[in-house]
Each structure stands twice: as structure tokens, then as C-alpha cells.
Amino acid sequence: MIELTDIEKVYDMGAVQVRALDGVSLKVAEGDYVAIMGPSGSGKSTLMQLIGCLDTPSGGSYKLNSREVAHLDDDERATIRNAEIGFVFQTFNLLARHDAVQNVELPLVYAGVSRQDRKERAREALREVGLEDRSSHRPTEMSGGQRQRVAIARALVNSPSILLADEPTGNLDSKTGAEIMGLIDRLQERGNTILLVTHEEELANRAARVVRLKDGKIVSDVRNRELGPTA
């Protein structure tokens, strides 16, 4: 599903060039559950942005479902982001003036889905994450865990095959974080491909595979367990 070969990403900072990724090669099969770890500045977020088609590499090859991403134009990459990839971020990225349904249906608006259909699909996504009773509440009327569940519902509403989660429990207490990770585990068990960026060993150990980065390079790629229910 995901195939990166000798990926490089260089940022031009005027007189200085910063090499965020340096020859990264990585394959992720459909349905895999991969944690990406590394110290600050190791290239984790850059790698996630490239996989999510939010940015393009300076060199190397990235194939998503056998399609070379570098050959796609901006509209085609936007379509892939909206239809095939769901994003969950540490900061939730919800619109404060919109209620839960309106936040969740945003990807469907961009996809041109009719108003009635997108309302129904947004409510169904909220049911999946256990927030049906909060559908008319705005983010300021919800707890951090509830806001993250809304963000996950938004990520799922287009039925993407890939879920990219960047420190999804970073702003949550330990109990709420465990609940969110339990939800992510269940999504993988039903067939979603999960890539999780985290600083926490405990969260990484929930994944079937842990990839570690340092100075823009992969320094280890270890499978913890075969795919199946999380222990």
C-alpha cells in the first residue's frame, strides 16, 4: 500500500539547508499498525506529512497504492488526502464555531456529497466513536477526549484506508489517552492501516511494528507481533 524508496526531504533555510529525511525506505502493507518514534528533529512529522500527501519529497520515490505520488498534480493529491487518508492530530484542529456534526462532515463537503447524505454519514461516524449524544455540541462544550473523538470521527467519515495519527493522546490525561488508543486499536482490527507518531514507548508497544528515526534516517524497524487483536 505504502512504498517509500530513498526518500529525501531538504528544507532551504536561506544560507542553510536542513535535511529532514535522508534516504528513507519503508514499506507498509494494507492493514498494518506501525508506530513511528524518534527524538525531536528526527524527521517523524516530516515523514508523516509526506505519507499523507501534505508535502512532496525532494528526492526518491513514494508510491501509494502503486501510484507514484510525484506524478500527481495538486488536485489529484488533494483527492487522495480527502478520500484515502484520515488525519488525527494532537491539537484536534476542530472549528470552534461549528458543532460536532459540522466538524465531522467537512471532508464530505470538500468531496461534494449532498447536504442530507453528509449529515447522515457524520452522525454515523460520531456513533462509531461513541459521541452520538454530543453531536450538537461545539468543541468548547466538550472535554479533550470528546474533542479527539470528534477528530477521529472526522478522519473516518470518508472511510479512508489509512489513518495517520500524530501524537493523538499528547493533550490528554492518561485515562482518556488510553480510551483513545483503545479506539485506534479497534480501527486497526477492523482493517484500517494505522501509522502512529508517538514519543511514548507504552503507546508504541501497542502497534504491531515500531519504526525508529534518528537524524532523518531509519535506525530500526522491528515487528512486535503479528497482526491481530491487541493484547
ZITAHU-V511656 format. One record per residue. N is the residue number from 1. SS is DSSP state (H for helix, E for strand, C for the rest). PHI is phi in whole degrees, -180 to 180 (999 if undefined). D_CENTER is the distance of its C-alpha to the mean C-alpha in Angstrom with 1 decimal. Layout:
N_SS_PHI_D_CENTER + N_SS_PHI_D_CENTER
This chain:
1_C_999_14.8 + 2_E_-116_13.4 + 3_E_-138_16.4 + 4_E_-110_16.7 + 5_E_-131_20.3 + 6_E_50_21.8 + 7_E_-71_19.1 + 8_E_-125_20.5 + 9_E_-139_19.3 + 10_E_-119_22.2 + 11_E_-103_22.4 + 12_E_-88_26.0 + 13_E_-105_27.0 + 14_C_85_30.6 + 15_C_-79_32.8 + 16_E_-122_30.1 + 17_E_-109_27.3 + 18_E_-107_24.3 + 19_E_-93_22.8 + 20_E_-77_19.2 + 21_E_-129_18.6 + 22_E_-135_21.8 + 23_E_74_22.0 + 24_E_-84_18.8 + 25_E_-123_18.9 + 26_E_-156_16.4 + 27_E_-120_16.2 + 28_E_-128_13.8 + 29_C_-83_15.5 + 30_C_-58_14.5 + 31_C_86_13.7 + 32_C_-76_13.2 + 33_E_-132_11.5 + 34_E_-119_11.0 + 35_E_-98_11.0 + 36_E_-113_11.3 + 37_E_-125_14.1 + 38_C_156_16.8 + 39_C_-69_18.9 + 40_C_-57_18.3 + 41_C_84_18.8 + 42_C_-80_17.9 + 43_C_110_15.4 + 44_H_-60_12.1 + 45_H_-67_10.5 + 46_H_-62_12.5 + 47_H_-61_11.2 + 48_H_-63_7.5 + 49_H_-65_9.1 + 50_H_-69_11.3 + 51_H_-62_9.1 + 52_C_-83_7.4 + 53_C_61_11.1 + 54_C_-87_11.3 + 55_C_-150_14.0 + 56_C_-121_16.5 + 57_C_-74_18.0 + 58_C_-81_21.6 + 59_E_-163_22.6 + 60_E_93_21.8 + 61_E_-125_20.3 + 62_E_-127_16.8 + 63_E_-112_17.1 + 64_E_-117_14.6 + 65_C_51_16.6 + 66_C_71_19.7 + 67_E_-101_19.4 + 68_E_-74_19.9 + 69_H_-64_17.4 + 70_H_-63_20.1 + 71_H_-87_22.4 + 72_C_-89_20.5 + 73_C_-85_21.6 + 74_H_-60_19.6 + 75_H_-66_20.0 + 76_H_-68_18.8 + 77_H_-66_15.6 + 78_H_-63_15.1 + 79_H_-64_15.8 + 80_H_-62_13.3 + 81_H_-59_10.5 + 82_H_-78_12.0 + 83_H_-98_13.0 + 84_H_-112_10.9 + 85_E_-129_7.2 + 86_E_-108_5.6 + 87_E_-115_3.8 + 88_E_-130_5.0 + 89_E_-116_7.2 + 90_C_-60_10.4 + 91_C_-94_12.7 + 92_C_71_11.7 + 93_C_57_12.8 + 94_C_-96_15.1 + 95_C_-86_18.4 + 96_C_-63_21.2 + 97_C_-87_23.8 + 98_C_-105_22.0 + 99_E_-79_22.1 + 100_H_-60_19.4 + 101_H_-61_20.2 + 102_H_-65_20.3 + 103_H_-67_16.9 + 104_H_-68_15.3 + 105_C_-81_17.4 + 106_H_-54_16.4 + 107_H_-61_14.4 + 108_H_-74_17.5 + 109_H_-61_19.8 + 110_H_-64_18.4 + 111_C_-83_18.8 + 112_C_80_22.4 + 113_C_-73_22.4 + 114_C_-62_25.6 + 115_H_-56_25.8 + 116_H_-65_27.0 + 117_H_-64_24.5 + 118_H_-70_21.5 + 119_H_-63_23.0 + 120_H_-65_23.5 + 121_H_-69_20.0 + 122_H_-66_18.6 + 123_H_-65_21.0 + 124_H_-66_20.2 + 125_H_-63_16.5 + 126_H_-66_17.8 + 127_H_-62_20.2 + 128_H_-61_17.6 + 129_C_-101_16.2 + 130_C_76_19.8 + 131_C_-125_20.2 + 132_H_-57_22.6 + 133_H_-78_25.3 + 134_H_-114_23.4 + 135_C_-63_22.6 + 136_C_-97_25.1 + 137_C_-90_24.2 + 138_E_-86_22.8 + 139_H_-54_20.2 + 140_H_-68_23.3 + 141_H_-100_24.8 + 142_C_-126_22.0 + 143_C_-75_21.1 + 144_H_-59_18.0 + 145_H_-65_16.9 + 146_H_-67_17.7 + 147_H_-63_15.8 + 148_H_-68_12.6 + 149_H_-66_13.5 + 150_H_-62_14.1 + 151_H_-62_10.7 + 152_H_-69_9.4 + 153_H_-60_12.3 + 154_H_-61_11.5 + 155_H_-66_8.1 + 156_H_-95_10.4 + 157_C_-64_13.5 + 158_C_-93_13.6 + 159_C_53_13.1 + 160_C_-71_10.4 + 161_C_-84_10.7 + 162_E_-121_7.3 + 163_E_-117_4.3 + 164_E_-105_1.3 + 165_E_-120_3.4 + 166_E_-104_6.0 + 167_C_48_9.4 + 168_C_-68_8.8 + 169_C_-111_12.6 + 170_C_-62_14.0 + 171_C_-106_16.0 + 172_C_-119_17.1 + 173_C_-71_20.3 + 174_H_-62_20.3 + 175_H_-67_21.3 + 176_H_-68_18.7 + 177_H_-61_16.0 + 178_H_-65_17.4 + 179_H_-65_17.3 + 180_H_-65_13.5 + 181_H_-67_13.0 + 182_H_-62_15.6 + 183_H_-65_13.7 + 184_H_-63_10.6 + 185_H_-57_13.3 + 186_H_-67_15.0 + 187_H_-64_12.2 + 188_H_-67_12.3 + 189_H_-64_16.1 + 190_C_-89_16.3 + 191_C_123_14.8 + 192_C_-70_11.0 + 193_E_-84_9.6 + 194_E_-117_7.2 + 195_E_-120_6.2 + 196_E_-121_6.8 + 197_E_-91_8.4 + 198_C_-153_11.5 + 199_C_-95_15.1 + 200_C_-99_16.5 + 201_H_-60_18.2 + 202_H_-62_18.5 + 203_H_-72_14.8 + 204_H_-60_14.5 + 205_C_-70_17.5 + 206_C_-75_15.9 + 207_C_-75_14.0 + 208_C_-78_16.2 + 209_E_-149_15.8 + 210_E_-124_15.5 + 211_E_-109_15.3 + 212_E_-113_17.0 + 213_E_-111_17.4 + 214_E_-152_20.5 + 215_C_52_21.8 + 216_C_79_19.4 + 217_E_-123_20.4 + 218_E_-79_19.2 + 219_E_-104_21.8 + 220_E_-160_21.0 + 221_E_-147_19.1 + 222_E_-121_20.2 + 223_E_-93_19.8 + 224_C_-76_20.4 + 225_C_-162_21.2 + 226_C_-75_21.3 + 227_C_-66_18.8 + 228_C_157_20.0 + 229_C_-57_20.1 + 230_C_-71_19.0 + 231_C_-69_22.2
